[in-house]
């Protein structure tokens, strides 16, 4: 029973931490969320599959993408 409470408590702490991080960011936006920012995920230097951003560019192009 102690293990169950410990697990629930740790999960609640993790969710609270994520919520606080999102709340503290301006408009809930995180910089560098494109996969092209990560050298581990994009070893070939390809553009982001969602917005077309290149690894050398700073801002995501999702604002200019039309659905």
N, C-alpha and C positions, 0 to 999 in steps of 0.2 A: 504494500500500500504506500509506503514511503517513496518507493521508486516511481509510482504513478504520479504522486504529488510533485516530486522533483522534476519529472519530465514535463508535466503541465506548466510548472513554474518557469522552467527554462524556455519553453516555447512561448509563453506569455511575455517573458523578458525580451526575447528576440523580436516578436511582433511589435512590442512597444518601442524598441530601439529603431526599427525600420520606420515606424510611424513618426517618431520624433525627427528622424533624418529627413523624411519627405516634408514634414511640416516646416522644418527650419530652412529648407531651400526656397529660394524665390520662385514662386509659381509652380513649385514641385518639379522643376526642371533640373536635370543632371547633365553636366558637361561631359562630352565624350562618350555618349551612349551608343554610338554607331560601332559596329564590329570592326570597322576599318581603323579604329583607334588602338586596338589591341594587337601588338605584334605577335602574340601567341595564336590568335585566331586568323590573322591575315598575314601570312608569311610572304605572299607574292606581291603585296602592295596593290591589290585590286580595290575597286571602288565599292562602296556600301551597296548591297543588293536592294535596300529599301529606298534610300534617298539619292544615291549616286555620288556621295561625298568621297573624295580621295583622302588617303591617309595624311597628305601634306596640308589639307585644308583644316581650318579650326572649327567652323560652325557647321552644324548639320543642315542639309538642304531640305529637310522634311516640310518646312514652311512653303517652299516653292513647288512641292509635289502635289499634283491634283489627283484625287482618287478616281 
